[in-house]
Amino acid sequence: MATIYKVHPQTPQTRKIEAIRDALRKGAVMLYPTDTVYAIGCDLTVKGAINRVRQLKQISNDKPLTFMCSSLSNIAEYAYVSDPAYRQIRHLIPGTYTFILPATKQVPKLVMSPKRKTTGIRVPDSPICLALIEALGNPIVSTSALSLLDFDARPVPSKAELFDVVGPQVDLIIDDDRDLTYGLSTILSLEEPTAPTIERRGLGWEHAADLGIEVAEAPVPSPH
């Protein structure tokens, strides 16, 4: 069974963050809260952990994985950011946005799109996530844990159910004592500097649209 760490959502305890960091460096896979949904994550630099995340979520190797960075300068280590993209991103971070950008050589092949050579990056508005990234010294993988729950069940699945279902499959659980949330991030494609698009309308998509980013023809998704 996973080790559970109760972490304050606004002022994460340093000792607990350091203990989680040490486990991630050794290849641990965690269930943790973000500013959107609970996610499955690991250290971006640990190949074995990334493979475990893919197996847990049943994600094939031709599907990219999103990861979280701490800042715009941190994003620039892992993606090529054009001047127009830079101006748009700085208005949207930290926040509930996933940016699709051309990947640099710093991005492990295991997480990028193999055909398009792009990567999905977030800068979350979450003190816990940012503290983990800072302590770890590199990004953390982030893929929604909600697809592991049965959304056809009534009532809507609770956090306790999420912990019961996912707990046996991960090494660590971070509990921030908040209710489970179901909003997904908005996905913005910034591959083409002159033609950014909103590929998925999640939390905050209207704000991105107000910046002049075109909305692609796509339905509002259900959690996955």
URCOR-V291671 format. One record per run of one state. SS is the DSSP state (@ for helix, = for strand, . for the rest). FROM is the first residue (numbers start at 0). LEN is the number of residues. Records with the same first field share a line. If there is no record, write none. Layout:
SS->FROM-LEN ; FROM-LEN
//
This chain:
.->0-2 ; 6-7 ; 25-4 ; 33-4 ; 41-1 ; 43-3 ; 57-8 ; 68-3 ; 80-2 ; 90-6 ; 103-14 ; 122-4 ; 136-3 ; 141-1 ; 144-1 ; 148-10 ; 167-4 ; 175-9 ; 189-7 ; 200-2 ; 203-1 ; 210-3 ; 215-9
=->2-4 ; 29-4 ; 37-4 ; 42-1 ; 65-3 ; 78-2 ; 96-7 ; 117-5 ; 139-2 ; 142-2 ; 171-4 ; 184-5 ; 196-4 ; 202-1 ; 213-2
@->13-12 ; 46-11 ; 71-7 ; 82-8 ; 126-10 ; 145-3 ; 158-9 ; 204-6
//
